[in-house]
Amino acid sequence: MTGAKTAVEWLASVAPDPAACRREWERDPLGVALLPAGKAWDVLILPGDLGYPTLDVLTRLLDRLGPVLADFGDSRVGFLVPPGTAARWLGTGIKAAGAGTWIVVPYPGRAARGVRWLVPPDGSGTLTDPALLELALHEAAAGAARERSGNG
């Protein structure tokens, strides 16, 4: 299986009807799917001005990142993290989508309406480690504070 095909299988596996989800997705090349969080992954959604620097930090730290989403306005960045993270996460200004919530997910490897992959899933199930995400958040926030103070 190709990486995109494997990623589609992995993402669609959480849908109430995975086969129907795949068919619908594959027929619409610019489509998105509404998928439930809390099964294979939760999503931590950061404001774009913190999410992009956090992604930069993680890119420097890790060879292999978990999937990361962004809206086309660049106002939000969503990191896919292990299920259960949303229920435990405490952070001002960070939204958590876990069990009982649904996420708009673009087809891997294609442009979509309103949302895109910054780091597409590879189908392996790799997710962002919440502890590393928290450390990267702190580093990104400290960097932003240094820039605001003129010491960057």
N, C-alpha and C positions, 0 to 999 in steps of 0.2 A: 504494500500500500504506500502511496505517496504521503508526504508529510501533511499536506492539506487534507487529503482523504482521511487519514488517521485522526487528524484534529477534528474534522467534522464528526466522525464516529464518536470520539470522546465527548465532545460538547453535546451532541444530540442524545447521548445515552441518558441524560438527566431529564429529557422531555417526557411528558406523560405518554406520548406515542413516538418513540425515536424514529421509526420508519417514516411516518407521516412528516415529521420535522425535517428529515433529510430530503425527502421528495420535494417539499415546499421550498426549502432553501435552495436546492439544486436547480429548480425551474426558474427562479428569479435571480439573475446574476447580480443584481444590486440589492438583494434582500437582506433582511435581518430576521432573527428568530427571537421570540420571547421565551427565555428559559428560566427555570426555577433555581434560585441560589439555595445553598444549604445542603445539597446532596453531594456533589463532587467538589464543590468550591463555594466559598463566600467571596464577597467583593468588598474591599475597603476603597471608598471613593474620596479622593483628596481634591481640594481646589487646585486648579491648573498651576497657579503660581508656586505651589508647594510640591505638587505631583511631579512636574517635569524635573526640577532639581533633585528630587528623591530618586527618580528613575536614573538620572545621571550618576548618582552615588552608587546605586545598586549595580549599574553597568560596569563601574570600575571595580566593584567588589566580587562580582560573580561571573563565571564563564557562561552559565546557563540560567536565564531568568524565567520566572513563571509568566504567564500571559498578562498583558497590560492593555487596557482599553482607554480610549479618549473620545470625547465628543468633538465634533468638527469645529466648534467654537473655541476649543482648547480651554474651556472653563473648568473641566473635570477630568481627572485621570483615575481609572479604577484598576486596582491590583487584585488579581485572583489569588486567594489565600485558602488554607485548609478549612474545611467545614467546621463550624463551631467558633471560629475566630470572631465573627461579628457579634456573637453574644457576650464575648469577654472583652472586646476592644473598648478602651476608654481613650478618647482623644477629642479635644475641642475642635470643631470645624470639620471633622472627618465623619462621613456617613458610612454606615456599615449595612450591607445587604446580606442577610443570612436566611435561615429557614423561614418560609412564609413570604418571601419577597421574590420578585421576578426581575430579570435583567434583559435589556435589549442587547443582543449579541450578533455582530456581523458574521457573515460567512468567512472563514479563514482564507486569506489570500485574495479577497475581492474588495473593491470599494463598496461602501454601503451608505444608506441615507442616515445622516446624523451621528454615526459612531464609526470608529475605525480601530484597528489593532495597532498599537505602538510596538508591542511584542506579541506576535501571533502564537497561539498554542501549537505545540508540535505533536500533540496526541499522546505524549508519554505520561501525562498527568502531573508534570512538574508544576508546582505552585510556588508562590513567594513565601518564604519563611517569615512569619509575623515578627519574630524577634529581630531579624535582619532588617525588615521593613521599618521597624521602630527606630533602630539605630540610624538607618539612612535618613529617616525623617528628621531626627535630631541634628544630624550633620547638615542636611539641607537647610533647616531652619536657622542654624547657627551661621551658615554661609550667607543667608539672606540678611540676617541681622548685622553681620560685618559689613555687607555692601551698603546697607542703609546708613550705617554710622560713618561710612567713608574709609573704613579700614580693610576693604576687600582687596 
